[in-house]
């Protein structure tokens, strides 16, 4: 059960890779076929969580002007390193690069976080970054 819940929560953050599609932007006739990435990953089992992810997290919180998308990515990557959330970190590293952070800046973030969140978390993050950077 713990693994299933971890997978579901991981799927919620995976959406951070910028793959979500807002249903509000789709014509009414396409609403059924234009499911967001969130809806595809968890809408059938956790519809309210999928709705909150789409409508609150991505359509509201990530769009607030007080922090840039780049800054939000930096904060999110830092939090995921500190919390040792490798599945979610993978997708947010991709999103961070899309939001303007360089690989060098992301590696520096990992190095900096080693002193605040622990060496094992940073070492795990380096391995993930290496894979993500090689893929992109």
For each residue, the residues with C-beta under 8 A, 3 or more apart:
1: 4 5
2: 5 6
3: 6 7
4: 1 7 8
5: 1 2 8 9
6: 2 3 9 10 87
7: 3 4 10 11
8: 4 5 11 12 42 45 46 49
9: 5 6 12 13
10: 6 7 13 14 85 87 88
11: 7 8 14 15 41 42
12: 8 9 15 38 41 42 49 53
13: 9 10 16 80 85 87 88 91 92
14: 10 11 17 19 37 41 87 88 90 91
15: 11 12 19 20 36 37 38 41 53 58 91
16: 13 76 88 91 92 95
17: 14 91 92 94 95
18: 94 95 98
19: 14 15 37
20: 15 36 37 38 54 58
21: 25 26 34 35 36 37
22: 25 26 36 54 59
23: 26 31 34 35 36 39 54
24: 59
25: 21 22
26: 21 22 23 30 31 34
27: 30 31
28: 31
29:
30: 26 27 33 34
31: 23 26 27 28 34
32: 35
33: 30
34: 21 23 26 30 31
35: 21 23 32 39 40 43
36: 15 20 21 22 23 39 40 43 50 54
37: 14 15 19 20 21 40 41
38: 12 15 20 41 42 43 50 53 54 58
39: 23 35 36 42 43 50 54
40: 35 36 37 43
41: 11 12 14 15 37 38 50
42: 8 11 12 38 39 45 46 49 50 53
43: 35 36 38 39 40 46 47 50
44: 47
45: 8 42
46: 8 42 43 49 50
47: 43 44 50 51
48: 51 52
49: 8 12 42 46 52 53
50: 36 38 39 41 42 43 46 47 53 54
51: 47 48 54 55
52: 48 49 55 56 57
53: 12 15 38 42 49 50 56 57 58
54: 20 22 23 36 38 39 50 51 57 58 59
55: 51 52 58 59 60
56: 52 53 59 60 61
57: 52 53 54 60 61 62
58: 15 20 38 53 54 55 61 62 63
59: 22 24 54 55 56 62 63
60: 55 56 57 63 64
61: 56 57 58 64
62: 57 58 59 69 72
63: 58 59 60
64: 60 61 67
65:
66:
67: 64 71 72 75
68: 71 72 99
69: 62 72 73 99 100
70: 73 74 96 99 100 101
71: 67 68 74 75
72: 62 67 68 69 75 76 99
73: 69 70 76 77 92 95 96 99 100 101
74: 70 71 77 78 96 101 105 109
75: 67 71 72 78 79
76: 16 72 73 79 80 92 95 96
77: 73 74 80 81 89 92 93 96 101 106 109
78: 74 75 81 82 109 113
79: 75 76 82 83
80: 13 76 77 83 85 88 89 92
81: 77 78 84 89 109 110 113 117 121 122 125
82: 78 79 113 116 117 121
83: 79 80 117 121
84: 81 117 120 121 124
85: 10 13 80 88 89
86: 89 90 124 125 128
87: 6 10 13 14 90 91
88: 10 13 14 16 80 85 91 92
89: 77 80 81 85 86 92 93 125 128
90: 14 86 87 93 94 128 131 132
91: 13 14 15 16 17 87 88 94 95
92: 13 16 17 73 76 77 80 88 89 95 96
93: 77 89 90 96 97 106 128 129 132 133
94: 17 18 90 91 97 98 132 136
95: 16 17 18 73 76 91 92 98 99
96: 70 73 74 76 77 92 93 99 101 106
97: 93 94 100 101 102 103 106 136
98: 18 94 95
99: 68 69 70 72 73 95 96
100: 69 70 73 97
101: 70 73 74 77 96 97 105 106 109
102: 97 105 106
103: 97 106 107 129 133
104: 107 108
105: 74 101 102 108 109
106: 77 93 96 97 101 102 103 109 110 129
107: 103 104 110 111 126 129
108: 104 105 111 112
109: 74 77 78 81 101 105 106 112 113
110: 81 106 107 113 114 122 125 126 129
111: 107 108 114 122
112: 108 109 115 116
113: 78 81 82 109 110 116 117 121 122 125
114: 110 111 117 118 119 121 122 123
115: 112
116: 82 112 113
117: 81 82 83 84 113 114 121 122
118: 114 121 122
119: 114 122 123
120: 84 123 124
121: 81 82 83 84 113 114 117 118 124 125
122: 81 110 111 113 114 117 118 119 125 126
123: 114 119 120 126 127
124: 84 86 120 121 127 128
125: 81 86 89 110 113 121 122 128 129
126: 107 110 122 123 129 130
127: 123 124 130 131
128: 86 89 90 93 124 125 131 132
129: 93 103 106 107 110 125 126 132 133
130: 126 127 133 134
131: 90 127 128 134 135
132: 90 93 94 128 129 135 136
133: 93 103 129 130 136
134: 130 131
135: 131 132
136: 94 97 132 133
